[in-house]
Amino acid sequence: MKNKTKRKIKAAGTVLFLIYILALIYFLFFAERFSGVEFAQREYHYNLTPLQEIRRFWIYKEQLGVLAVVSNLFGNVIGFVPFGLILPIICRNARGFFFITFSGFALSLCVETIQLITKLGCFDVDDMILNTTGAALGYILFAVSHYIYRKNRRKQHGKETL
């Protein structure tokens, strides 16, 4: 791939990543309207028991409805897939499964901590599990795509020399 094309892809990836981060901030902190309750009157909400909320959503899926279950369980995963997919494209040093997974966990921990401190949402260890899973899946999508690209590139390059 030509350097000019690589720069364009990196620039587009950077713009997409910034849009993704801004959208993530919006949906995690501002999408739910403030209830009009003063900060001092809001309560802290948290779940520190792994898999508790995931299990609860699964057990009560009939009562909660498919939309609530899918949006909670899969929404947290899908919300972090772009992190694991785009970051390795724009940052060559971020091309490692463990690096992306740990970075996704760190970002999720920051988000959950901010939600706890600001009392906007709930600090939920299950969200961290799902978000980290999403970042890891995003990286797997990147790695598979990158592998296929490189394999096809080698094939095409080999045919040209014959």
C-alpha positions, 0 to 999 in steps of 0.5 A: 500500500502506498504511503499516501493511502496509508496516511489517508487511512490513518487520518480517516481512522483518527477522525472516526476514533475522535467521533467514536470517543465523543459519541461514547462520552455523550451516550454514557454521560449525557444521553440520559437526561438529568432528572432535575435532582440536585447532585447532593440528593442523588444516590451512589449506585454500584455493583461490585459482584461480577456477573450479578447484573448479567445474570439478573438480566438473563433470568428476568429477560421475560419481564424486562423485554428483549430490547432491554436485555439486548441493549444492556448486554450487547450494547456494552459489548458493541459500544467498545468494539470500535475501540479495539478495531480503530485504535490499532489502525491509527496507532501501530504501537497498539497492535497487540491483543493484550494491550488493546484488551487492557486499554479497553478495561482501563477506559471502561474503569475510567468511565465507570468511576466517572459515573460513580463520582458524578452519580450519573449512572452506576459503577458496574463491574459487569459493564467493565466485563462487557466493555472489555470483551467488546474491545477484545472482539474489536481487536480480533476483527482488526487482526483477522481483517489485517491478516486477510489483507496481508495474505491477499497482498502477498498473493497479488504481489507473488502473481505479479512477479511470475 
